[in-house]
């Protein structure tokens, strides 16, 4: 990424509606701010005595970070590659992130030191130290950032891995909100917790539902700050919309309890404004919901015999979705493949198996009418499970192929992950793009445009529609709650998020014998771009989801947040005026070089 000067910043902000007087005011405040952060080797880098002082302040929890990737030549290749298939192994390494890099964008590189935080006071000490010594600061919980925001060389890492407590409340009211809010069932969750453990605590043990992520090893705090979608968001809405309260350490080292009654603008910004830009979230309290009777899946794959048959298959599925699946019961994804195959990997809630089967029967009957044109290459599986069992480790381990386990000696029994999650562990991204797909394209007179665009996209790369990541078709209360978050409002009128992506697994520049094939990655990235451009011929307004987006997105402010960006920028100015917190394409990052070390010149 090239550095952008202040004039380009002003132009970008003007494009999303910032008045010239506000631009001038912002420029005036920038003039007196920190201009450059300190790197290792610089005379101002903290001395050993300084680091020892920090070590004492955090109770000895300061870690000198090493990356297993850079030490790969000293370790058997097969052993390291197996480790990198395990998201729990990666989670336990201060020097690793779940994604190992992105072609021509970034690669996983360790911080110099990490504070392995066990309390909010540890976070405060790390923030104060970084501010005092003008250090690049990185925050990592689950470490699932595709954009590389959970790592940076020459930095101090705030690592919340050990902060994972979950507390269940029967009736919770935010601090200072007594008499203003009705008590609601809730769960208070520390920032380093991951969703598999949270679901086990809230659903298996407490019999409630909390809206979190579909990928079970994603960190809680990061997902909430991005907006957050799970398999059942079509029913329960954004994860961020369930936020009642958050504990936050701000750039000045203060600990704030943030909710609708205290610091309401910061509270709003944390709900979808992106992680790592506004402060360090140390715990969140989320509303919990009554469990439905059943969670379930509908899985199948159909192969079309010709291009013409494939077009008809796409058209039939889109009309079937609009008629039967465009409602709060159904989520997850359908994948339109380049070999004229359609993969259906959908979830449901609130239906029993008989009801779910009845929904799909008309589509299956249609396929059966043309046996020479359509072959079920993966037989339909439509199955449900009592809702309380969905994340029960004891139950999941009995279902063949459902989950994989953390096989390290002494690993906790609850350390399991969905089998498909192995593709998330140790992923190196070739290209990744997403776009909100408006529900208007499901109207009968518009479906042909969507069908043709989907077919055209598959001539380049496969295209997935994540139907749970769009709030058109969700209940009114879920849509209304999402309006009070910072996410791009396009999500309200989208029935799905289209995702087009490619990766290589378990490769890194620091691993001899397992380095990425950059020539192939660049070719794949070009094909992904062509596929997305083909789809965009049917989509009138471009918008994207910040956590699943293109690293090279040029108009990222508008794409990720739309009309909400100016309000987010105002919150950033108030709570982090000197820009201590920086992430790639985060709020206010226009003011810095692409690596976050040098403030962009004003002219």
PyMOL commands that set and color helices and strands:
alter all, ss='L'
color gray80, all
select helices_A, chain A and resi 6-15+20-30+48-57+72-74+77-83+87-91+120-133+195-205+220-226+233-236+240-242+264-270+307-325+353-368+387-389+393-396+419-423+439-442+447-458+476-483+489-493+518-536+556-575+589-591
alter helices_A, ss='H'
color red, helices_A
select strands_A, chain A and resi 62-64+99-102+106-107+113-116+136-140+155-159+166-172+184-190+208-209+243-249+255-259+280-287+289-290+294-304+330-336+341-349+374-386+403-405+416-418+427-438+463-466+494-505
alter strands_A, ss='S'
color yellow, strands_A
deselect
rebuild
show_as cartoon
